[in-house]
Amino acid sequence: MAANDAIALLKADHKEVAEMLEKFETARSNKEKLAQQICLSLTVHAQIEEEIFYPAAREALGEEGADLLDEAKVEHNSLKELIGHIEGSSTKDELFDAHVTVLGEYVKHHVKEEESELFPKLRKSDMDLAEVGAQLAARKKELMSQMKAAA
């Protein structure tokens, strides 16, 4: 499996966000900064999935992947709504921790579906995972530098 394989790249993102969410749960300080990092990572991850990965997956899987990809899109919309709440608030907000906790639960559910259902189907498909992975990596790098410059 190549390092720039689309599935390997997305799984690495999943792992990175899971680790940040775990840190957030036990953090006593810097919670706001950690939450912002989580939101940034998830925003970029969702954007590259929606722009590049999901269209390629839809093409590779056809009807077989339609339900999974439709659900993923709805899940992304819920995640974005929570991210908006988190980014627009602070630790002074009584629901701040709850928003991040629920975001974490949504992310775990989303990751589980992708990794146990969608990714195995794509491994068996004719999707060019190396090519899509290269596109994802390039777009992720571009978005991260844009967002860090804007911050």
Solvent accessible surface area in square Angstrom, and as a share of the most:
residue,aa,sasa,rsa
1,M,176,0.78
2,A,49,0.38
3,A,102,0.79
4,N,64,0.33
5,D,9,0.05
6,A,0,0.00
7,I,1,0.01
8,A,24,0.19
9,L,25,0.12
10,L,0,0.00
11,K,86,0.37
12,A,60,0.46
13,D,8,0.04
14,H,11,0.05
15,K,132,0.56
16,E,76,0.34
17,V,3,0.02
18,A,41,0.32
19,E,82,0.37
20,M,23,0.10
21,L,9,0.04
22,E,113,0.51
23,K,125,0.53
24,F,6,0.03
25,E,109,0.49
26,T,102,0.59
27,A,19,0.14
28,R,223,0.81
29,S,78,0.50
30,N,112,0.57
31,K,39,0.16
32,E,65,0.29
33,K,131,0.56
34,L,23,0.12
35,A,0,0.00
36,Q,68,0.30
37,Q,79,0.35
38,I,1,0.00
39,C,0,0.00
40,L,43,0.21
41,S,14,0.09
42,L,11,0.06
43,T,42,0.25
44,V,1,0.01
45,H,11,0.05
46,A,8,0.06
47,Q,53,0.23
48,I,0,0.00
49,E,0,0.00
50,E,54,0.24
51,E,75,0.34
52,I,28,0.14
53,F,0,0.00
54,Y,14,0.05
55,P,67,0.42
56,A,25,0.19
57,A,0,0.00
58,R,91,0.33
59,E,154,0.69
60,A,29,0.22
61,L,16,0.08
62,G,37,0.35
63,E,156,0.70
64,E,111,0.50
65,G,0,0.00
66,A,20,0.15
67,D,109,0.57
68,L,24,0.12
69,L,1,0.01
70,D,68,0.35
71,E,77,0.35
72,A,5,0.04
73,K,120,0.51
74,V,97,0.56
75,E,31,0.14
76,H,2,0.01
77,N,83,0.42
78,S,42,0.27
79,L,9,0.05
80,K,89,0.38
81,E,119,0.54
82,L,20,0.10
83,I,11,0.05
84,G,41,0.40
85,H,92,0.41
86,I,0,0.00
87,E,89,0.40
88,G,71,0.68
89,S,28,0.18
90,S,29,0.18
91,T,63,0.37
92,K,185,0.78
93,D,54,0.28
94,E,165,0.74
95,L,96,0.48
96,F,1,0.00
97,D,62,0.32
98,A,48,0.38
99,H,33,0.15
100,V,2,0.01
101,T,65,0.38
102,V,53,0.31
103,L,1,0.00
104,G,5,0.05
105,E,97,0.44
106,Y,98,0.37
107,V,8,0.05
108,K,116,0.49
109,H,95,0.42
110,H,6,0.03
111,V,27,0.16
112,K,144,0.61
113,E,33,0.15
114,E,4,0.02
115,E,57,0.25
116,S,70,0.45
117,E,75,0.34
118,L,3,0.01
119,F,4,0.02
120,P,53,0.33
121,K,66,0.28
122,L,0,0.00
123,R,101,0.37
124,K,179,0.76
125,S,31,0.20
126,D,129,0.67
127,M,21,0.09
128,D,84,0.44
129,L,23,0.11
130,A,49,0.38
131,E,87,0.39
132,V,11,0.06
133,G,0,0.00
134,A,43,0.34
135,Q,78,0.35
136,L,0,0.00
137,A,39,0.30
138,A,65,0.50
139,R,51,0.19
140,K,45,0.19
141,K,158,0.67
142,E,84,0.38
143,L,5,0.02
144,M,37,0.17
145,S,69,0.44
146,Q,95,0.42
147,M,52,0.23
148,K,127,0.54
149,A,89,0.69
150,A,89,0.69
151,A,121,0.94
